[in-house]
Amino acid sequence: MHPRVNELLPLSSNSGTSALLQDIQRFEDDDDEEDPNDERILPQGISMDRYTEFGTADDVNYPQMYTALSYSMLRERSTSLMTQNAPHLQHAQRTHLASMSELDNVYQREAAGKRLRVDEINNDRKRRQLEFEPVASYLEQRWQDGIRLMTDLGIQRAQE
């Protein structure tokens, strides 16, 4: 529990009905008047016993009641702050999405440039291979002729 809870919500020392208990009673009376056919009411929804059952009328668990009240106040405060900050969050989200889109475009351009360079290198290699093919076949033929000549000379010497 927060250290300042007792300052903000002091425990009642008297056993009379406090304003909080009167408010709770008023809300319970209003709750009894609700339409049972209301579609928004979930009969088997979240159990609210922890937040509504504070003991009998004679033996009220004030710390639990004040804790539940402080939780409710904090939730309400968080909700109102979220509502107040929603435009700023939306603006930040739009800004972030725009920067991410710009970054994605930069990456796409760089990837396309690299693909283009790879294609250029491959085309250049292919062109060089095609240019070298006649020379390579000539050299291959000369090598085979040289091997054949050396073999023939070796055979002639062996026969002599």
HUNOR-V921436 format. One record per backbone hydrogen bond with DSSP energy under -1.0 kcal/mol. CO is the residue of the C=O (numbers start at 0). NH is the residue of the N-H. E is the energy in kcal/mol with one decimal. If there is no record, write none. Layout:
co=CO nh=NH e=E
co=CO nh=NH e=E
This chain:
co=1 nh=4 e=-1.6
co=3 nh=7 e=-2.5
co=4 nh=8 e=-3.7
co=17 nh=21 e=-2.2
co=18 nh=22 e=-2.5
co=19 nh=23 e=-2.7
co=20 nh=24 e=-2.6
co=21 nh=25 e=-2.5
co=22 nh=26 e=-2.8
co=23 nh=27 e=-2.4
co=24 nh=28 e=-2.4
co=25 nh=29 e=-2.5
co=26 nh=30 e=-2.3
co=27 nh=31 e=-1.6
co=30 nh=33 e=-1.2
co=34 nh=37 e=-1.6
co=37 nh=40 e=-1.1
co=41 nh=44 e=-1.7
co=47 nh=50 e=-1.1
co=47 nh=51 e=-1.3
co=48 nh=52 e=-2.7
co=53 nh=60 e=-4.2
co=59 nh=61 e=-1.5
co=60 nh=64 e=-2.1
co=61 nh=65 e=-3.2
co=62 nh=66 e=-2.3
co=63 nh=67 e=-2.5
co=64 nh=68 e=-2.4
co=65 nh=69 e=-2.7
co=66 nh=70 e=-2.5
co=67 nh=71 e=-2.3
co=68 nh=72 e=-2.6
co=69 nh=73 e=-2.6
co=70 nh=74 e=-2.6
co=71 nh=75 e=-2.6
co=72 nh=76 e=-2.5
co=73 nh=77 e=-2.7
co=74 nh=78 e=-2.6
co=75 nh=79 e=-2.5
co=76 nh=80 e=-2.6
co=77 nh=81 e=-2.4
co=78 nh=82 e=-2.3
co=79 nh=83 e=-2.5
co=80 nh=84 e=-2.5
co=84 nh=88 e=-2.8
co=85 nh=89 e=-2.7
co=86 nh=90 e=-2.5
co=87 nh=91 e=-2.6
co=88 nh=92 e=-2.5
co=89 nh=93 e=-2.8
co=90 nh=94 e=-2.7
co=91 nh=95 e=-2.6
co=92 nh=96 e=-2.8
co=93 nh=97 e=-2.4
co=94 nh=98 e=-2.5
co=95 nh=99 e=-2.6
co=96 nh=100 e=-2.4
co=97 nh=101 e=-2.5
co=98 nh=102 e=-2.5
co=99 nh=103 e=-2.4
co=100 nh=104 e=-2.3
co=101 nh=105 e=-2.2
co=102 nh=106 e=-2.5
co=103 nh=107 e=-2.6
co=104 nh=108 e=-2.5
co=105 nh=109 e=-2.5
co=106 nh=110 e=-2.7
co=107 nh=111 e=-2.5
co=108 nh=112 e=-2.5
co=109 nh=113 e=-2.4
co=110 nh=114 e=-2.5
co=111 nh=115 e=-2.3
co=112 nh=116 e=-2.3
co=113 nh=117 e=-2.5
co=114 nh=118 e=-2.4
co=115 nh=119 e=-2.4
co=116 nh=120 e=-2.5
co=117 nh=121 e=-2.6
co=118 nh=122 e=-2.6
co=119 nh=123 e=-2.5
co=120 nh=124 e=-2.4
co=121 nh=125 e=-2.3
co=122 nh=126 e=-2.5
co=123 nh=127 e=-2.3
co=124 nh=128 e=-2.4
co=125 nh=129 e=-2.4
co=126 nh=130 e=-2.4
co=127 nh=131 e=-2.4
co=128 nh=132 e=-1.2
co=131 nh=135 e=-3.2
co=132 nh=136 e=-2.7
co=133 nh=137 e=-2.3
co=134 nh=138 e=-2.8
co=135 nh=139 e=-2.4
co=136 nh=140 e=-2.4
co=137 nh=141 e=-2.5
co=138 nh=142 e=-2.3
co=139 nh=143 e=-2.5
co=140 nh=144 e=-2.6
co=141 nh=145 e=-2.5
co=142 nh=146 e=-2.5
co=143 nh=147 e=-2.6
co=144 nh=148 e=-2.8
co=145 nh=149 e=-2.5
co=146 nh=150 e=-2.4
co=147 nh=151 e=-2.7
co=148 nh=152 e=-2.6
co=149 nh=153 e=-2.3
co=150 nh=154 e=-2.3
co=151 nh=155 e=-2.5
co=152 nh=156 e=-2.3
co=153 nh=157 e=-1.8
co=154 nh=158 e=-1.8
co=155 nh=159 e=-1.3
